[in-house]
């Protein structure tokens, strides 16, 4: 599902709202999450999951085409971990207890 499909589905489920208002709400939520991650904060949506950032150190990599070594700079990447309720929903009510 892409963002426009999400907006259309939410607008369909809420006929009292205009689609452009639903789109503004979805954009506001996503922008708020992105802003929090940019600050290094963690965003937790109970029952759904948690967004956080992870720092990857600089390293020496290899160009797979030429085999030449290249320098890869430090970077920050977003990480999403599903919540327990989401895992149970995806696995048909069976929650894996690995790593708990």
Biopython code that builds the backbone (N, CA, C, O; Angstrom):
import numpy as np
from Bio.PDB.StructureBuilder import StructureBuilder

atoms = [
    (1, "UNK", "N", (0.850, -1.175, 0.000)),
    (1, "UNK", "CA", (0.000, 0.000, 0.000)),
    (1, "UNK", "C", (0.893, 1.233, 0.000)),
    (1, "UNK", "O", (1.861, 1.323, 0.755)),
    (2, "UNK", "N", (0.547, 2.169, -0.855)),
    (2, "UNK", "CA", (1.280, 3.426, -0.900)),
    (2, "UNK", "C", (0.459, 4.500, -0.193)),
    (2, "UNK", "O", (-0.711, 4.294, 0.129)),
    (3, "UNK", "N", (1.095, 5.657, 0.044)),
    (3, "UNK", "CA", (0.454, 6.699, 0.846)),
    (3, "UNK", "C", (-0.884, 7.141, 0.261)),
    (3, "UNK", "O", (-1.837, 7.358, 1.010)),
    (4, "UNK", "N", (-0.975, 7.277, -1.043)),
    (4, "UNK", "CA", (-2.239, 7.723, -1.651)),
    (4, "UNK", "C", (-3.352, 6.690, -1.432)),
    (4, "UNK", "O", (-4.514, 7.059, -1.261)),
    (5, "UNK", "N", (-2.999, 5.404, -1.439)),
    (5, "UNK", "CA", (-3.994, 4.358, -1.155)),
    (5, "UNK", "C", (-4.440, 4.415, 0.302)),
    (5, "UNK", "O", (-5.617, 4.218, 0.605)),
    (6, "UNK", "N", (-3.498, 4.684, 1.202)),
    (6, "UNK", "CA", (-3.834, 4.824, 2.620)),
    (6, "UNK", "C", (-4.785, 6.000, 2.819)),
    (6, "UNK", "O", (-5.777, 5.884, 3.538)),
    (7, "UNK", "N", (-4.486, 7.121, 2.190)),
    (7, "UNK", "CA", (-5.345, 8.307, 2.305)),
    (7, "UNK", "C", (-6.736, 8.001, 1.760)),
    (7, "UNK", "O", (-7.737, 8.357, 2.381)),
    (8, "UNK", "N", (-6.804, 7.345, 0.607)),
    (8, "UNK", "CA", (-8.099, 7.015, 0.006)),
    (8, "UNK", "C", (-8.903, 6.086, 0.911)),
    (8, "UNK", "O", (-10.109, 6.270, 1.073)),
    (9, "UNK", "N", (-8.244, 5.092, 1.500)),
    (9, "UNK", "CA", (-8.949, 4.156, 2.383)),
    (9, "UNK", "C", (-9.447, 4.848, 3.650)),
    (9, "UNK", "O", (-10.570, 4.602, 4.092)),
    (10, "UNK", "N", (-8.623, 5.705, 4.231)),
    (10, "UNK", "CA", (-9.045, 6.430, 5.427)),
    (10, "UNK", "C", (-10.196, 7.387, 5.119)),
    (10, "UNK", "O", (-11.121, 7.524, 5.919)),
    (11, "UNK", "N", (-10.141, 8.048, 3.962)),
    (11, "UNK", "CA", (-11.216, 8.956, 3.567)),
    (11, "UNK", "C", (-12.515, 8.176, 3.348)),
    (11, "UNK", "O", (-13.599, 8.659, 3.676)),
    (12, "UNK", "N", (-12.398, 6.982, 2.798)),
    (12, "UNK", "CA", (-13.573, 6.122, 2.579)),
    (12, "UNK", "C", (-14.189, 5.682, 3.909)),
    (12, "UNK", "O", (-15.411, 5.611, 4.034)),
    (13, "UNK", "N", (-13.355, 5.390, 4.888)),
    (13, "UNK", "CA", (-13.826, 4.959, 6.203)),
    (13, "UNK", "C", (-14.370, 6.116, 7.027)),
    (13, "UNK", "O", (-15.081, 5.896, 8.008)),
    (14, "UNK", "N", (-14.048, 7.339, 6.645)),
    (14, "UNK", "CA", (-14.479, 8.530, 7.376)),
    (14, "UNK", "C", (-15.135, 9.504, 6.397)),
    (14, "UNK", "O", (-14.533, 10.516, 6.037)),
    (15, "UNK", "N", (-16.359, 9.209, 5.963)),
    (15, "UNK", "CA", (-16.996, 10.043, 4.939)),
    (15, "UNK", "C", (-17.269, 11.482, 5.383)),
    (15, "UNK", "O", (-17.522, 12.346, 4.544)),
    (16, "UNK", "N", (-17.219, 11.746, 6.686)),
    (16, "UNK", "CA", (-17.430, 13.106, 7.176)),
    (16, "UNK", "C", (-16.199, 13.994, 6.997)),
    (16, "UNK", "O", (-16.262, 15.195, 7.258)),
    (17, "UNK", "N", (-15.071, 13.411, 6.552)),
    (17, "UNK", "CA", (-13.847, 14.174, 6.316)),
    (17, "UNK", "C", (-13.566, 14.261, 4.818)),
    (17, "UNK", "O", (-13.802, 13.310, 4.073)),
    (18, "UNK", "N", (-13.064, 15.407, 4.394)),
    (18, "UNK", "CA", (-12.636, 15.557, 3.002)),
    (18, "UNK", "C", (-11.324, 14.808, 2.805)),
    (18, "UNK", "O", (-10.517, 14.693, 3.727)),
    (19, "UNK", "N", (-11.123, 14.302, 1.593)),
    (19, "UNK", "CA", (-9.899, 13.556, 1.314)),
    (19, "UNK", "C", (-8.662, 14.426, 1.518)),
    (19, "UNK", "O", (-7.640, 13.932, 1.996)),
    (20, "UNK", "N", (-8.732, 15.710, 1.165)),
    (20, "UNK", "CA", (-7.563, 16.588, 1.352)),
    (20, "UNK", "C", (-7.244, 16.769, 2.832)),
    (20, "UNK", "O", (-6.079, 16.930, 3.195)),
    (21, "UNK", "N", (-8.278, 16.744, 3.706)),
    (21, "UNK", "CA", (-8.029, 16.837, 5.144)),
    (21, "UNK", "C", (-7.358, 15.570, 5.664)),
    (21, "UNK", "O", (-6.447, 15.629, 6.490)),
    (22, "UNK", "N", (-7.821, 14.425, 5.170)),
    (22, "UNK", "CA", (-7.202, 13.147, 5.558)),
    (22, "UNK", "C", (-5.743, 13.131, 5.108)),
    (22, "UNK", "O", (-4.864, 12.683, 5.845)),
    (23, "UNK", "N", (-5.492, 13.624, 3.892)),
    (23, "UNK", "CA", (-4.122, 13.669, 3.385)),
    (23, "UNK", "C", (-3.254, 14.580, 4.259)),
    (23, "UNK", "O", (-2.101, 14.251, 4.535)),
    (24, "UNK", "N", (-3.797, 15.718, 4.695)),
    (24, "UNK", "CA", (-3.054, 16.620, 5.591)),
    (24, "UNK", "C", (-2.749, 15.952, 6.922)),
    (24, "UNK", "O", (-1.663, 16.134, 7.473)),
    (25, "UNK", "N", (-3.694, 15.184, 7.439)),
    (25, "UNK", "CA", (-3.493, 14.474, 8.712)),
    (25, "UNK", "C", (-2.402, 13.425, 8.567)),
    (25, "UNK", "O", (-1.500, 13.345, 9.401)),
    (26, "UNK", "N", (-2.477, 12.617, 7.509)),
    (26, "UNK", "CA", (-1.469, 11.577, 7.279)),
    (26, "UNK", "C", (-0.090, 12.218, 7.111)),
    (26, "UNK", "O", (0.886, 11.738, 7.689)),
    (27, "UNK", "N", (0.000, 13.284, 6.335)),
    (27, "UNK", "CA", (1.281, 13.976, 6.149)),
    (27, "UNK", "C", (1.805, 14.539, 7.464)),
    (27, "UNK", "O", (3.007, 14.483, 7.725)),
    (28, "UNK", "N", (0.918, 15.080, 8.293)),
    (28, "UNK", "CA", (1.333, 15.625, 9.585)),
    (28, "UNK", "C", (1.895, 14.528, 10.487)),
    (28, "UNK", "O", (2.904, 14.732, 11.163)),
    (29, "UNK", "N", (1.247, 13.375, 10.496)),
    (29, "UNK", "CA", (1.729, 12.247, 11.318)),
    (29, "UNK", "C", (3.098, 11.798, 10.836)),
    (29, "UNK", "O", (4.022, 11.646, 11.636)),
    (30, "UNK", "N", (3.234, 11.586, 9.527)),
    (30, "UNK", "CA", (4.510, 11.113, 8.985)),
    (30, "UNK", "C", (5.617, 12.144, 9.167)),
    (30, "UNK", "O", (6.754, 11.779, 9.464)),
    (31, "UNK", "N", (5.302, 13.427, 8.994)),
    (31, "UNK", "CA", (6.304, 14.478, 9.200)),
    (31, "UNK", "C", (6.744, 14.545, 10.657)),
    (31, "UNK", "O", (7.922, 14.757, 10.945)),
    (32, "UNK", "N", (5.803, 14.364, 11.570)),
    (32, "UNK", "CA", (6.139, 14.389, 12.997)),
    (32, "UNK", "C", (7.053, 13.232, 13.362)),
    (32, "UNK", "O", (8.004, 13.406, 14.124)),
    (33, "UNK", "N", (6.768, 12.044, 12.821)),
    (33, "UNK", "CA", (7.631, 10.881, 13.062)),
    (33, "UNK", "C", (9.019, 11.138, 12.485)),
    (33, "UNK", "O", (10.023, 10.880, 13.148)),
    (34, "UNK", "N", (9.083, 11.645, 11.249)),
    (34, "UNK", "CA", (10.376, 11.919, 10.610)),
    (34, "UNK", "C", (11.172, 12.972, 11.378)),
    (34, "UNK", "O", (12.385, 12.840, 11.536)),
    (35, "UNK", "N", (10.496, 14.014, 11.855)),
    (35, "UNK", "CA", (11.177, 15.052, 12.637)),
    (35, "UNK", "C", (11.750, 14.485, 13.933)),
    (35, "UNK", "O", (12.871, 14.815, 14.322)),
    (36, "UNK", "N", (10.975, 13.633, 14.596)),
    (36, "UNK", "CA", (11.439, 13.024, 15.850)),
    (36, "UNK", "C", (12.664, 12.143, 15.585)),
    (36, "UNK", "O", (13.625, 12.175, 16.353)),
    (37, "UNK", "N", (12.635, 11.366, 14.512)),
    (37, "UNK", "CA", (13.779, 10.521, 14.182)),
    (37, "UNK", "C", (14.997, 11.363, 13.826)),
    (37, "UNK", "O", (16.122, 11.004, 14.174)),
    (38, "UNK", "N", (14.784, 12.472, 13.138)),
    (38, "UNK", "CA", (15.893, 13.364, 12.783)),
    (38, "UNK", "C", (16.559, 13.932, 14.031)),
    (38, "UNK", "O", (17.762, 14.194, 14.026)),
    (39, "UNK", "N", (15.788, 14.123, 15.100)),
    (39, "UNK", "CA", (16.342, 14.600, 16.372)),
    (39, "UNK", "C", (16.998, 13.470, 17.158)),
    (39, "UNK", "O", (17.649, 13.717, 18.173)),
    (40, "UNK", "N", (16.830, 12.227, 16.695)),
    (40, "UNK", "CA", (17.400, 11.086, 17.400)),
    (40, "UNK", "C", (16.442, 10.477, 18.416)),
    (40, "UNK", "O", (16.832, 9.600, 19.187)),
    (41, "UNK", "N", (15.194, 10.935, 18.424)),
    (41, "UNK", "CA", (14.199, 10.406, 19.359)),
    (41, "UNK", "C", (13.657, 9.069, 18.869)),
    (41, "UNK", "O", (13.832, 8.698, 17.708)),
    (42, "UNK", "N", (13.007, 8.367, 19.759)),
    (42, "UNK", "CA", (12.340, 7.099, 19.460)),
    (42, "UNK", "C", (10.841, 7.384, 19.434)),
    (42, "UNK", "O", (10.331, 8.127, 20.272)),
    (43, "UNK", "N", (10.137, 6.790, 18.466)),
    (43, "UNK", "CA", (8.694, 6.972, 18.356)),
    (43, "UNK", "C", (8.040, 5.608, 18.534)),
    (43, "UNK", "O", (8.276, 4.690, 17.749)),
    (44, "UNK", "N", (7.218, 5.483, 19.572)),
    (44, "UNK", "CA", (6.561, 4.210, 19.869)),
    (44, "UNK", "C", (5.056, 4.358, 19.688)),
    (44, "UNK", "O", (4.431, 5.239, 20.277)),
    (45, "UNK", "N", (4.488, 3.488, 18.868)),
    (45, "UNK", "CA", (3.042, 3.429, 18.669)),
    (45, "UNK", "C", (2.584, 2.095, 19.243)),
    (45, "UNK", "O", (2.731, 1.053, 18.604)),
    (46, "UNK", "N", (2.035, 2.132, 20.437)),
    (46, "UNK", "CA", (1.663, 0.908, 21.150)),
    (46, "UNK", "C", (0.801, 0.000, 20.286)),
    (46, "UNK", "O", (-0.153, 0.448, 19.651)),
    (47, "UNK", "N", (1.148, -1.272, 20.270)),
    (47, "UNK", "CA", (0.406, -2.255, 19.499)),
    (47, "UNK", "C", (0.830, -2.311, 18.046)),
    (47, "UNK", "O", (0.511, -3.276, 17.351)),
    (48, "UNK", "N", (1.543, -1.302, 17.571)),
    (48, "UNK", "CA", (1.978, -1.268, 16.176)),
    (48, "UNK", "C", (3.476, -1.516, 16.075)),
    (48, "UNK", "O", (3.912, -2.454, 15.408)),
    (49, "UNK", "N", (4.264, -0.673, 16.739)),
    (49, "UNK", "CA", (5.707, -0.843, 16.696)),
    (49, "UNK", "C", (6.432, 0.411, 17.116)),
    (49, "UNK", "O", (5.824, 1.387, 17.556)),
    (50, "UNK", "N", (7.742, 0.367, 16.973)),
    (50, "UNK", "CA", (8.579, 1.487, 17.397)),
    (50, "UNK", "C", (9.571, 1.842, 16.295)),
    (50, "UNK", "O", (10.205, 0.966, 15.707)),
    (51, "UNK", "N", (9.693, 3.135, 16.028)),
    (51, "UNK", "CA", (10.673, 3.656, 15.089)),
    (51, "UNK", "C", (11.832, 4.208, 15.907)),
    (51, "UNK", "O", (11.623, 4.867, 16.926)),
    (52, "UNK", "N", (13.045, 3.941, 15.462)),
    (52, "UNK", "CA", (14.219, 4.505, 16.116)),
    (52, "UNK", "C", (15.307, 4.680, 15.056)),
    (52, "UNK", "O", (15.121, 4.306, 13.898)),
    (53, "UNK", "N", (16.424, 5.241, 15.456)),
    (53, "UNK", "CA", (17.550, 5.400, 14.544)),
    (53, "UNK", "C", (18.731, 4.610, 15.070)),
    (53, "UNK", "O", (18.903, 4.435, 16.276)),
    (54, "UNK", "N", (19.532, 4.144, 14.143)),
    (54, "UNK", "CA", (20.715, 3.371, 14.489)),
    (54, "UNK", "C", (21.894, 3.978, 13.748)),
    (54, "UNK", "O", (21.806, 4.271, 12.556)),
    (55, "UNK", "N", (22.988, 4.164, 14.456)),
    (55, "UNK", "CA", (24.180, 4.736, 13.849)),
    (55, "UNK", "C", (25.074, 3.608, 13.331)),
    (55, "UNK", "O", (25.357, 2.638, 14.035)),
    (56, "UNK", "N", (25.504, 3.763, 12.090)),
    (56, "UNK", "CA", (26.450, 2.812, 11.502)),
    (56, "UNK", "C", (27.794, 3.516, 11.377)),
    (56, "UNK", "O", (27.896, 4.585, 10.774)),
    (57, "UNK", "N", (28.812, 2.908, 11.951)),
    (57, "UNK", "CA", (30.152, 3.496, 11.932)),
    (57, "UNK", "C", (30.729, 3.504, 10.522)),
    (57, "UNK", "O", (30.306, 2.742, 9.653)),
    (58, "UNK", "N", (31.701, 4.380, 10.318)),
    (58, "UNK", "CA", (32.432, 4.415, 9.054)),
    (58, "UNK", "C", (33.199, 3.102, 8.913)),
    (58, "UNK", "O", (33.637, 2.510, 9.900)),
    (59, "UNK", "N", (33.349, 2.663, 7.665)),
    (59, "UNK", "CA", (34.041, 1.395, 7.432)),
    (59, "UNK", "C", (34.656, 1.408, 6.039)),
    (59, "UNK", "O", (34.421, 2.311, 5.236)),
    (60, "UNK", "N", (35.441, 0.384, 5.788)),
    (60, "UNK", "CA", (36.005, 0.198, 4.460)),
    (60, "UNK", "C", (35.188, -0.883, 3.771)),
    (60, "UNK", "O", (35.074, -2.004, 4.266)),
    (61, "UNK", "N", (34.620, -0.529, 2.620)),
    (61, "UNK", "CA", (33.808, -1.485, 1.873)),
    (61, "UNK", "C", (34.500, -1.873, 0.583)),
    (61, "UNK", "O", (35.658, -1.524, 0.353)),
    (62, "UNK", "N", (33.775, -2.603, -0.258)),
    (62, "UNK", "CA", (34.337, -3.067, -1.515)),
    (62, "UNK", "C", (33.324, -2.842, -2.626)),
    (62, "UNK", "O", (32.147, -3.168, -2.479)),
    (63, "UNK", "N", (33.780, -2.291, -3.723)),
    (63, "UNK", "CA", (32.926, -2.124, -4.889)),
    (63, "UNK", "C", (32.747, -3.511, -5.513)),
    (63, "UNK", "O", (33.724, -4.111, -5.961)),
    (64, "UNK", "N", (31.503, -4.034, -5.550)),
    (64, "UNK", "CA", (31.300, -5.394, -6.046)),
    (64, "UNK", "C", (31.616, -5.545, -7.539)),
    (64, "UNK", "O", (31.924, -6.645, -7.997)),
    (65, "UNK", "N", (31.544, -4.463, -8.284)),
    (65, "UNK", "CA", (31.794, -4.534, -9.728)),
    (65, "UNK", "C", (33.292, -4.606, -10.042)),
    (65, "UNK", "O", (33.725, -5.381, -10.895)),
    (66, "UNK", "N", (34.076, -3.776, -9.329)),
    (66, "UNK", "CA", (35.510, -3.705, -9.643)),
    (66, "UNK", "C", (36.388, -4.388, -8.598)),
    (66, "UNK", "O", (37.550, -4.684, -8.875)),
    (67, "UNK", "N", (35.857, -4.642, -7.410)),
    (67, "UNK", "CA", (36.658, -5.231, -6.343)),
    (67, "UNK", "C", (37.496, -4.204, -5.605)),
    (67, "UNK", "O", (38.199, -4.546, -4.654)),
    (68, "UNK", "N", (37.433, -2.948, -6.031)),
    (68, "UNK", "CA", (38.213, -1.880, -5.429)),
    (68, "UNK", "C", (37.669, -1.550, -4.031)),
    (68, "UNK", "O", (36.456, -1.560, -3.823)),
    (69, "UNK", "N", (38.555, -1.261, -3.080)),
    (69, "UNK", "CA", (38.104, -0.879, -1.746)),
    (69, "UNK", "C", (37.667, 0.579, -1.769)),
    (69, "UNK", "O", (38.286, 1.424, -2.415)),
    (70, "UNK", "N", (36.596, 0.847, -1.053)),
    (70, "UNK", "CA", (36.062, 2.209, -0.977)),
    (70, "UNK", "C", (35.777, 2.538, 0.482)),
    (70, "UNK", "O", (35.510, 1.656, 1.299)),
    (71, "UNK", "N", (35.839, 3.819, 0.782)),
    (71, "UNK", "CA", (35.552, 4.277, 2.134)),
    (71, "UNK", "C", (34.058, 4.577, 2.240)),
    (71, "UNK", "O", (33.513, 5.339, 1.440)),
    (72, "UNK", "N", (33.404, 3.979, 3.225)),
    (72, "UNK", "CA", (31.978, 4.213, 3.471)),
    (72, "UNK", "C", (31.883, 5.052, 4.740)),
    (72, "UNK", "O", (32.359, 4.645, 5.799)),
    (73, "UNK", "N", (31.264, 6.228, 4.627)),
    (73, "UNK", "CA", (31.205, 7.135, 5.764)),
    (73, "UNK", "C", (30.155, 6.691, 6.786)),
    (73, "UNK", "O", (29.307, 5.843, 6.506)),
    (74, "UNK", "N", (30.237, 7.283, 7.961)),
    (74, "UNK", "CA", (29.271, 7.006, 9.024)),
    (74, "UNK", "C", (27.897, 7.465, 8.561)),
    (74, "UNK", "O", (27.778, 8.466, 7.855)),
    (75, "UNK", "N", (26.860, 6.735, 8.958)),
    (75, "UNK", "CA", (25.503, 7.143, 8.593)),
    (75, "UNK", "C", (24.518, 6.747, 9.677)),
    (75, "UNK", "O", (24.805, 5.916, 10.538)),
    (76, "UNK", "N", (23.359, 7.363, 9.608)),
    (76, "UNK", "CA", (22.267, 7.076, 10.528)),
    (76, "UNK", "C", (21.132, 6.488, 9.698)),
    (76, "UNK", "O", (20.737, 7.069, 8.687)),
    (77, "UNK", "N", (20.605, 5.338, 10.120)),
    (77, "UNK", "CA", (19.536, 4.687, 9.370)),
    (77, "UNK", "C", (18.317, 4.493, 10.270)),
    (77, "UNK", "O", (18.463, 4.236, 11.465)),
    (78, "UNK", "N", (17.117, 4.615, 9.703)),
    (78, "UNK", "CA", (15.906, 4.371, 10.498)),
    (78, "UNK", "C", (15.691, 2.870, 10.689)),
    (78, "UNK", "O", (16.019, 2.064, 9.818)),
    (79, "UNK", "N", (15.136, 2.516, 11.843)),
    (79, "UNK", "CA", (14.856, 1.124, 12.177)),
    (79, "UNK", "C", (13.420, 1.039, 12.679)),
    (79, "UNK", "O", (12.968, 1.904, 13.429)),
    (80, "UNK", "N", (12.710, 0.003, 12.270)),
    (80, "UNK", "CA", (11.350, -0.223, 12.758)),
    (80, "UNK", "C", (11.272, -1.606, 13.370)),
    (80, "UNK", "O", (11.698, -2.588, 12.764)),
    (81, "UNK", "N", (10.727, -1.679, 14.572)),
    (81, "UNK", "CA", (10.528, -2.962, 15.244)),
    (81, "UNK", "C", (9.043, -3.100, 15.539)),
    (81, "UNK", "O", (8.445, -2.236, 16.179)),
    (82, "UNK", "N", (8.453, -4.192, 15.068)),
    (82, "UNK", "CA", (7.022, -4.387, 15.272)),
    (82, "UNK", "C", (6.702, -4.613, 16.740)),
    (82, "UNK", "O", (7.509, -5.156, 17.495)),
    (83, "UNK", "N", (5.508, -4.186, 17.125)),
    (83, "UNK", "CA", (5.030, -4.408, 18.476)),
    (83, "UNK", "C", (4.461, -5.812, 18.618)),
    (83, "UNK", "O", (4.244, -6.505, 17.624)),
    (84, "UNK", "N", (4.225, -6.221, 19.834)),
    (84, "UNK", "CA", (3.739, -7.572, 20.114)),
    (84, "UNK", "C", (2.394, -7.830, 19.439)),
    (84, "UNK", "O", (2.203, -8.878, 18.823)),
    (85, "UNK", "N", (1.464, -6.886, 19.548)),
    (85, "UNK", "CA", (0.151, -7.077, 18.932)),
    (85, "UNK", "C", (0.253, -7.223, 17.425)),
    (85, "UNK", "O", (-0.461, -8.035, 16.836)),
    (86, "UNK", "N", (1.131, -6.451, 16.786)),
    (86, "UNK", "CA", (1.310, -6.547, 15.332)),
    (86, "UNK", "C", (1.897, -7.900, 14.957)),
    (86, "UNK", "O", (1.442, -8.523, 13.997)),
    (87, "UNK", "N", (2.903, -8.368, 15.699)),
    (87, "UNK", "CA", (3.484, -9.679, 15.413)),
    (87, "UNK", "C", (2.446, -10.768, 15.552)),
    (87, "UNK", "O", (2.390, -11.682, 14.730)),
    (88, "UNK", "N", (1.616, -10.682, 16.589)),
    (88, "UNK", "CA", (0.578, -11.688, 16.790)),
    (88, "UNK", "C", (-0.429, -11.652, 15.647)),
    (88, "UNK", "O", (-0.886, -12.698, 15.188)),
    (89, "UNK", "N", (-0.773, -10.468, 15.192)),
    (89, "UNK", "CA", (-1.724, -10.331, 14.085)),
    (89, "UNK", "C", (-1.158, -10.906, 12.784)),
    (89, "UNK", "O", (-1.870, -11.559, 12.021)),
    (90, "UNK", "N", (0.116, -10.658, 12.547)),
    (90, "UNK", "CA", (0.756, -11.163, 11.334)),
    (90, "UNK", "C", (0.976, -12.671, 11.369)),
    (90, "UNK", "O", (0.977, -13.323, 10.325)),
    (91, "UNK", "N", (1.161, -13.222, 12.554)),
    (91, "UNK", "CA", (1.442, -14.650, 12.687)),
    (91, "UNK", "C", (0.235, -15.446, 13.122)),
    (91, "UNK", "O", (0.385, -16.561, 13.620)),
    (92, "UNK", "N", (-0.944, -14.914, 12.951)),
    (92, "UNK", "CA", (-2.154, -15.655, 13.283)),
    (92, "UNK", "C", (-2.336, -15.925, 14.761)),
    (92, "UNK", "O", (-2.829, -16.987, 15.140)),
    (93, "UNK", "N", (-1.944, -14.981, 15.599)),
    (93, "UNK", "CA", (-2.149, -15.125, 17.040)),
    (93, "UNK", "C", (-1.030, -15.842, 17.763)),
    (93, "UNK", "O", (-1.080, -15.994, 18.984)),
    (94, "UNK", "N", (-0.014, -16.288, 17.026)),
    (94, "UNK", "CA", (1.122, -16.985, 17.646)),
    (94, "UNK", "C", (2.294, -16.015, 17.702)),
    (94, "UNK", "O", (2.810, -15.594, 16.666)),
    (95, "UNK", "N", (2.709, -15.662, 18.910)),
    (95, "UNK", "CA", (3.812, -14.731, 19.094)),
    (95, "UNK", "C", (5.083, -15.523, 19.329)),
    (95, "UNK", "O", (5.121, -16.400, 20.192)),
    (96, "UNK", "N", (6.126, -15.218, 18.565)),
    (96, "UNK", "CA", (7.404, -15.906, 18.792)),
    (96, "UNK", "C", (8.051, -15.332, 20.047)),
    (96, "UNK", "O", (8.060, -14.119, 20.252)),
    (97, "UNK", "N", (8.577, -16.190, 20.859)),
    (97, "UNK", "CA", (9.183, -15.757, 22.109)),
    (97, "UNK", "C", (10.698, -15.685, 22.007)),
    (97, "UNK", "O", (11.375, -15.585, 23.030)),
    (98, "UNK", "N", (11.242, -15.732, 20.808)),
    (98, "UNK", "CA", (12.682, -15.660, 20.602)),
    (98, "UNK", "C", (13.156, -14.247, 20.936)),
    (98, "UNK", "O", (12.595, -13.266, 20.449)),
    (99, "UNK", "N", (14.160, -14.153, 21.744)),
    (99, "UNK", "CA", (14.742, -12.861, 22.072)),
    (99, "UNK", "C", (13.953, -12.082, 23.096)),
    (99, "UNK", "O", (14.228, -10.897, 23.283)),
    (100, "UNK", "N", (13.011, -12.662, 23.755)),
    (100, "UNK", "CA", (12.205, -11.965, 24.763)),
    (100, "UNK", "C", (12.801, -12.140, 26.124)),
    (100, "UNK", "O", (12.263, -11.626, 27.104)),
]
sb = StructureBuilder()
sb.init_structure("model")
sb.init_model(0)
sb.init_chain("A")
sb.init_seg("    ")
for serial, (resi, resn, name, xyz) in enumerate(atoms, 1):
    if name == "N":
        sb.init_residue(resn, " ", resi, " ")
    sb.init_atom(name, np.array(xyz, "f"), 0.0, 1.0, " ", f" {name:<3s}", serial, name[0])
structure = sb.get_structure()
